Amino acid sequence: MTDEKKISCRNVWKLYGDDPAGFLASHNNKPTTQAIRDGNYIPAVRDATIDVHTGEILVIMGLSGSGKSTLVRCMSKLIDPTGGEIDFDGTDLLRASKEELIEIRRHKMGMVFQNFALLPHRNVIQNIAFPLEVQGINKEEREAKAREIIELVGLEGRDKYFPRELSGGQQQRVGLARSLAAEPDVWFLDEPFSALDPLIRKEMQNEFLRLQNMLHKTIVFITHDFDEAIRLADRIAIMFEGEIVQVGTAEELITNPATDYVAEFTRDIPRAKLLSVASLMQPTKKKKAGKLSVKASDRIASVASAVLMQPDDVTVLDDAGKICGELSRDQVAAILFDTETTSAGA
């Protein structure tokens, strides 16, 4: 992930009603909740501002009806926002012509949806090659490219199978492969694994991370499963009733929730597997490491047993091997057993 912005959304609204654009303009693009209610409008997305950085996996989360799918459809201009600005790799999507949008979708965007959306009368290689066919690429060239992607996603030997002959996981691999055929800059995925059985879902998450490690795409991923978000995300955006209420790493959301809703949303997540030593350590005046040292980047779960066996606080080292803090047994126990502690040695 870099600091470069691939997508920038500024004050994006999506309202449903009689005259949403006129209503929004008449309220200076800042209507109150009461005004929206009085006007009989439905606020699918409310004043959303967020950046997607080049090479990152941004996961958008929320309960059903929170606006996450609508926001992503605005980002990709599958639906027209009521107001705001969306910059996609230097192009203002709200002012782009129809021809410009077609070119962007054909060459810069890949999309994967929950229901796979495979063409039932086409086999695997034909489904994967379809975006290249739309681009006008000849059959020999597009099928050669499709075969490369078939190998990439682990579907060797199934190029002539039809969707009905594949398992759910294999069908979703075809969906992933098809979205990669045009070598898009940005990958939009709307709950792509939620219809799969738990074991297959975990397998597809692993496959997804493997592909990302190879391809380094910019990814916007929708899910309602926080465990899935933890596994996949560089950053997480949580939405509630159309608003983005907090954006941060999973660790930031858990240790410093911006609202009661975020706190409740993350309440049952196992802290020890997620929190780093750095998030718990206390300052120290020690100049010399003790019998046991741990890294600030270590997860609590990975060092817990060793720390709990130590009679004294454990020294914490940064990436350069320098002492940067200390960690107590009480702090680790508080995370493991969900209790409160005040400070090291308390």
Secondary structure, DSSP 8 states (H G I E B T S, - for coil): --S-EEEEEEEEEEEESSSHHHHHHHTTT---HHHHHHTT-EEEEEEEEEEEETT-EEEEE-STTSSHHHHHHHHTTSS--SEEEEEETTEETTT--HHHHHHHHHHTEEEEETT----TTS-HHHHHHHHHHHTT--HHHHHHHHHHHHHHTT-TT-TT--GGGS-HHHHHHHHHHHHHTT--SEEEEESTTTTS-HHHHHHHHHHHHHHHHHH--EEEEEES-HHHHHHH-SEEEEEETTEEEEEE-HHHHHHS-SSHHHHHHTTTS-HHHH-BHHHH-B----SS--S-EEETTSBHHHHHHHHHT-SS-EEEE-TTS-EEEEE-HHHHHHHHTT----STT-
